[in-house]
Amino acid sequence: MPMPAADIERMIKTRFPDAQIVLKDLAGDNDHWAAHVVSAAFKGKSRVQQHQMVYDALGGNMGGVLHALQLTTALPPD
């Protein structure tokens, strides 16, 4: 069963309440997503660490309910 955008956003926002999230359904199937996540929580973290933080927020759904996620992360502008 695919994962709707609202579920992805809710899981990320639970971990990063300040997050600005832009989701795009890449295949029109709620199964292949692109996500751009902006959060101050990423400060001082490498890109790999930032991505790991988001994957952790998704609670082990990667590769299962959430088949594919093209992820970009960033810090908010100063």
Buried (B, 14 or more C-beta within 10 A) or exposed (E): EBBEBEBBBEBBBEBBEEBEBEBEBEEEEBBBBBBBBBBEBBEEBEEEEBBEBBBEBBEEBBEEBBBEBEBBBEBEEE
